[in-house]
């Protein structure tokens, strides 16, 4: 996020920068508090948004940190970290904002 930018503005900007298309109809869907170890203890907050974007099956890229960026289907969500993300798959129809807490000591090991 850039200074002065809301999390919603940041996700729209990042999606546009990485794909060249606009994310529309955004809505905050979940907040995840993630506690994990990677050389030291971390506590991060993940803001998860729902939105609409044209699907691009052939899109792949790398971000500024050289991380691979690619589309994945909801069927593959169990492979993502933190593992609590799998809980979101069955909650897509909910109208309330979900709050989940994850403690995952296996990240970074």
N, C-alpha and C positions, 0 to 999 in steps of 0.2 A: 504494500500500500504506500502511496505517496502521501506526504504530509498534507493534511487538510482534506483528504479524500475519504469518503465513507466506504465501508466494505462493499456496498452495492455498486458504487461507482468504480471501485477497484476491480471487481469481478467482470464488469462490463468492459472496462478498458483492457484487462488482460486477455479476455476472450477475443476481443477485436484485434489486439496486437498479435496474438498467436494464430488466428484463423482468417482474419480479414473480413469476418462477418459479424453482424451485431447480435448480441444476446438481447432478447426482448421478453416482456412479461415476467420480469424477475420478481421473486418473492422469497424472503428469508424463510427457510424450511427447517433448519436445525442449527443448534450450537453444540459443539462437542468440546468438552474439556478433556484434553489428552495429556496424561502423565507418562513420560517414558525416559529411559536412560540412553544416552548416547555420549559417552565419555564423561558426562555429568547428568544430573537430573534436570528434566525440562517439564514445564507446564505450558502447553500451548492451547489457544482457543481457535477452533475451526468454525467459520461461518459458512454454512452450506446453503446454497440458493437453488431454487428451481427456476427454470426459464426455458425459453424456446430458441433454438438455433438450428439452421439447416444441417442435416447430417452429411458428413464428408467421409466416406469410408476409406479414402486414400490419403487422408491427411496424416502426416507425421512431421514432427519438428523437434527442435531442441531449444530450451530456454537459455537465458544468460548464464545459468549455472551448469550448462551442458547436461541437463536432465532431459530424458526422452519424453516427449509429449505426444500422446496418441489417443484416439477415441477408443472406448471400450464399452461393451454392452453391460446392462444391469446384471446379466448372468455371470459376469466376471468380477462383480463387486467383492466377493469373498476373498479375492486375491490382493485387495488393497489394504494399506495400513492407514490409520489404525483399524484393527479388525472389527471394531464396533460399527464401522460403516455398513456392514452387512445388515444391521438392524434397520437401516433406512429403507432398504428395498421394499419391505412390506408395509411401509408407512406412507407411501407416496400420495395417497388420497387424503391424508390428514390435513386439516386446515389450521391447526394450532402449531406453534413453533415447538419442535422437540428439543429437549435438553438431555444430552447423554454424557456420561463420564466414562473414560477409558483409562485403564492402568495397564500398560503393555511394556513389560520389562525386556521383551525380546528384540525390540527395534534397535538396530545398530550393532547387534552382536553377531 
